[in-house]
Amino acid sequence: MTQKITSHTATYTNGQTSEEGQYLQGQKTGLWTYYFQNGRIKATGHYLNDKKQGEWKWYTAKGKRKQIGFYDQDHKVGEWQRFHPTGVLREEGYYEYDRRIGRWRTYAPQGLMDSEKHYE
């Protein structure tokens, strides 16, 4: 039996696309993209069986990088980076199933390391 993939697009009241992706048997699957009302991309990433999977990227309404991270079945895993509104790295570190682990560093808006914290 062939499984049917259906395309999905939702819009804001102003007609601008708010999200687009695909469903497989009623569950989000594949690449999904979310948008701000101004049309810029808000977030993009993959789903598998209705759960975030793999690399996800978030942006500000002005199009600057906001955050990049990885998921495994909806759990934060691996390297994560967050950015200042200017696009300069603000914070970086690793997750192990939603828990911060190892060394996390924060950076000042000018890009210089501000602090470092270790998590078990």
Contacts in CASP RR format, 6 or more apart in sequence:
PFRMAT RR
TARGET T0000
AUTHOR 0000-0000-0000
METHOD contacts of the structure
MODEL  1
MTQKITSHTATYTNGQTSEEGQYLQGQKTGLWTYYFQNGRIKATGHYLND
KKQGEWKWYTAKGKRKQIGFYDQDHKVGEWQRFHPTGVLREEGYYEYDRR
IGRWRTYAPQGLMDSEKHYE
3 24 0 8 1.000
3 25 0 8 1.000
4 24 0 8 1.000
4 25 0 8 1.000
5 22 0 8 1.000
5 23 0 8 1.000
5 24 0 8 1.000
5 29 0 8 1.000
6 22 0 8 1.000
6 23 0 8 1.000
6 24 0 8 1.000
6 26 0 8 1.000
7 20 0 8 1.000
7 21 0 8 1.000
7 22 0 8 1.000
8 19 0 8 1.000
8 20 0 8 1.000
8 21 0 8 1.000
8 22 0 8 1.000
8 23 0 8 1.000
9 17 0 8 1.000
9 19 0 8 1.000
9 20 0 8 1.000
9 21 0 8 1.000
10 17 0 8 1.000
10 18 0 8 1.000
10 19 0 8 1.000
10 20 0 8 1.000
11 17 0 8 1.000
11 18 0 8 1.000
12 18 0 8 1.000
12 37 0 8 1.000
14 37 0 8 1.000
16 35 0 8 1.000
16 37 0 8 1.000
16 38 0 8 1.000
16 39 0 8 1.000
17 35 0 8 1.000
17 39 0 8 1.000
18 34 0 8 1.000
18 35 0 8 1.000
18 37 0 8 1.000
19 32 0 8 1.000
19 33 0 8 1.000
19 34 0 8 1.000
19 35 0 8 1.000
20 32 0 8 1.000
20 33 0 8 1.000
21 28 0 8 1.000
21 30 0 8 1.000
21 31 0 8 1.000
21 32 0 8 1.000
21 33 0 8 1.000
22 28 0 8 1.000
22 29 0 8 1.000
22 30 0 8 1.000
22 31 0 8 1.000
22 32 0 8 1.000
23 29 0 8 1.000
26 50 0 8 1.000
27 47 0 8 1.000
27 49 0 8 1.000
27 50 0 8 1.000
28 47 0 8 1.000
28 50 0 8 1.000
29 47 0 8 1.000
29 48 0 8 1.000
29 49 0 8 1.000
29 50 0 8 1.000
30 46 0 8 1.000
30 47 0 8 1.000
30 48 0 8 1.000
31 44 0 8 1.000
31 45 0 8 1.000
31 46 0 8 1.000
32 44 0 8 1.000
32 45 0 8 1.000
32 46 0 8 1.000
32 47 0 8 1.000
33 41 0 8 1.000
33 43 0 8 1.000
33 44 0 8 1.000
33 45 0 8 1.000
34 41 0 8 1.000
34 42 0 8 1.000
34 43 0 8 1.000
34 44 0 8 1.000
35 41 0 8 1.000
35 42 0 8 1.000
36 42 0 8 1.000
36 61 0 8 1.000
38 61 0 8 1.000
40 59 0 8 1.000
40 61 0 8 1.000
40 62 0 8 1.000
40 63 0 8 1.000
41 59 0 8 1.000
41 63 0 8 1.000
42 58 0 8 1.000
42 59 0 8 1.000
42 61 0 8 1.000
43 56 0 8 1.000
43 57 0 8 1.000
43 58 0 8 1.000
43 59 0 8 1.000
44 56 0 8 1.000
44 57 0 8 1.000
45 52 0 8 1.000
45 54 0 8 1.000
45 55 0 8 1.000
45 56 0 8 1.000
45 57 0 8 1.000
46 52 0 8 1.000
46 53 0 8 1.000
46 54 0 8 1.000
46 55 0 8 1.000
46 56 0 8 1.000
47 53 0 8 1.000
48 73 0 8 1.000
49 73 0 8 1.000
51 71 0 8 1.000
51 73 0 8 1.000
51 74 0 8 1.000
52 71 0 8 1.000
52 73 0 8 1.000
52 74 0 8 1.000
53 71 0 8 1.000
53 72 0 8 1.000
53 73 0 8 1.000
54 70 0 8 1.000
54 71 0 8 1.000
54 72 0 8 1.000
55 68 0 8 1.000
55 69 0 8 1.000
55 70 0 8 1.000
56 68 0 8 1.000
56 69 0 8 1.000
56 70 0 8 1.000
56 71 0 8 1.000
57 65 0 8 1.000
57 67 0 8 1.000
57 68 0 8 1.000
57 69 0 8 1.000
58 65 0 8 1.000
58 66 0 8 1.000
58 67 0 8 1.000
58 68 0 8 1.000
59 65 0 8 1.000
59 66 0 8 1.000
60 66 0 8 1.000
60 85 0 8 1.000
62 85 0 8 1.000
64 83 0 8 1.000
64 85 0 8 1.000
64 86 0 8 1.000
64 87 0 8 1.000
65 83 0 8 1.000
65 87 0 8 1.000
66 82 0 8 1.000
66 83 0 8 1.000
67 80 0 8 1.000
67 81 0 8 1.000
67 82 0 8 1.000
67 83 0 8 1.000
68 80 0 8 1.000
68 81 0 8 1.000
69 76 0 8 1.000
69 78 0 8 1.000
69 79 0 8 1.000
69 80 0 8 1.000
69 81 0 8 1.000
70 76 0 8 1.000
70 77 0 8 1.000
70 78 0 8 1.000
70 79 0 8 1.000
70 80 0 8 1.000
70 95 0 8 1.000
71 77 0 8 1.000
72 97 0 8 1.000
75 95 0 8 1.000
75 97 0 8 1.000
75 98 0 8 1.000
76 95 0 8 1.000
76 97 0 8 1.000
76 98 0 8 1.000
77 95 0 8 1.000
77 96 0 8 1.000
77 97 0 8 1.000
78 94 0 8 1.000
78 95 0 8 1.000
78 96 0 8 1.000
79 92 0 8 1.000
79 93 0 8 1.000
79 94 0 8 1.000
80 91 0 8 1.000
80 92 0 8 1.000
80 93 0 8 1.000
80 94 0 8 1.000
80 95 0 8 1.000
81 89 0 8 1.000
81 91 0 8 1.000
81 92 0 8 1.000
81 93 0 8 1.000
82 89 0 8 1.000
82 90 0 8 1.000
82 91 0 8 1.000
82 92 0 8 1.000
83 89 0 8 1.000
83 90 0 8 1.000
84 90 0 8 1.000
84 107 0 8 1.000
84 109 0 8 1.000
86 109 0 8 1.000
88 107 0 8 1.000
88 109 0 8 1.000
88 110 0 8 1.000
88 111 0 8 1.000
89 107 0 8 1.000
89 111 0 8 1.000
90 106 0 8 1.000
90 107 0 8 1.000
90 109 0 8 1.000
91 104 0 8 1.000
91 105 0 8 1.000
91 106 0 8 1.000
91 107 0 8 1.000
92 104 0 8 1.000
92 105 0 8 1.000
92 107 0 8 1.000
93 100 0 8 1.000
93 102 0 8 1.000
93 103 0 8 1.000
93 104 0 8 1.000
93 105 0 8 1.000
94 100 0 8 1.000
94 101 0 8 1.000
94 102 0 8 1.000
94 104 0 8 1.000
95 101 0 8 1.000
99 119 0 8 1.000
100 119 0 8 1.000
101 119 0 8 1.000
101 120 0 8 1.000
102 118 0 8 1.000
102 119 0 8 1.000
102 120 0 8 1.000
103 116 0 8 1.000
103 117 0 8 1.000
103 118 0 8 1.000
104 116 0 8 1.000
104 117 0 8 1.000
104 118 0 8 1.000
104 119 0 8 1.000
105 113 0 8 1.000
105 115 0 8 1.000
105 116 0 8 1.000
106 113 0 8 1.000
106 114 0 8 1.000
106 115 0 8 1.000
106 116 0 8 1.000
107 113 0 8 1.000
107 114 0 8 1.000
108 114 0 8 1.000
END
